[in-house]
Amino acid sequence: MVISYDKLWKLLIDRKMNKTDLKDQAGITYNIIARLGKEQPVNLESLYKICKCLQCNIGDIMEFKLD
């Protein structure tokens, strides 16, 4: 199974935000943004901060895809 954050990137585009805006507003680090960009797992606390910042649920920013 592969993690996909495509929903997050689309949501950022829809809200006219860039990755730096997300980092600053959500209070996460550049390392987390880099891991998201590489579609690597990140900790649940970081995902919670992103969801809280964007006022959405976790299913709105990520999904699992079969290989």
C-alpha positions in Angstrom: 0.0 0.0 0.0 1.2 3.5 -0.9 0.3 6.8 0.9 -0.9 9.5 -1.3 -1.1 13.2 -0.3 -2.5 14.3 -3.7 -5.7 15.5 -1.9 -3.6 17.8 0.3 -1.8 19.4 -2.7 -5.2 19.9 -4.5 -6.7 21.4 -1.4 -3.8 23.9 -1.1 -4.2 24.9 -4.7 -7.9 25.4 -4.2 -7.2 27.6 -1.2 -4.4 29.5 -3.0 -1.8 28.4 -0.4 1.7 27.2 -0.9 3.7 24.8 1.2 5.4 27.5 3.1 2.0 29.0 4.1 1.0 25.5 5.3 4.2 25.1 7.3 3.8 28.5 9.0 0.0 28.3 9.7 0.0 24.6 10.8 3.2 24.9 12.9 5.0 22.0 11.2 8.6 21.8 10.0 10.2 21.8 6.6 11.1 18.1 7.2 7.4 17.2 7.5 6.7 19.1 4.2 9.5 17.2 2.6 8.2 13.9 3.8 4.7 14.7 2.5 6.3 15.7 -0.9 8.0 12.3 -1.1 4.7 10.5 0.0 6.4 9.1 3.1 4.6 8.5 6.4 4.4 11.4 8.9 3.3 11.3 12.5 -0.4 11.7 13.4 0.3 14.8 15.4 1.5 16.6 12.2 -1.5 15.4 10.2 -3.7 16.6 13.0 -2.1 20.1 12.9 -2.6 20.2 9.1 -6.2 19.2 9.4 -6.8 21.7 12.1 -5.2 24.5 10.0 -7.2 23.6 6.9 -10.4 22.8 8.9 -10.8 19.4 7.3 -10.7 15.6 8.1 -7.7 13.4 7.5 -9.5 11.7 4.6 -9.5 15.1 2.9 -5.7 15.3 2.8 -4.5 11.7 2.3 -5.4 8.3 1.2 -3.9 4.8 0.9 -3.6 3.4 -2.6 -2.9 -0.2 -3.5 0.4 -0.8 -5.3 
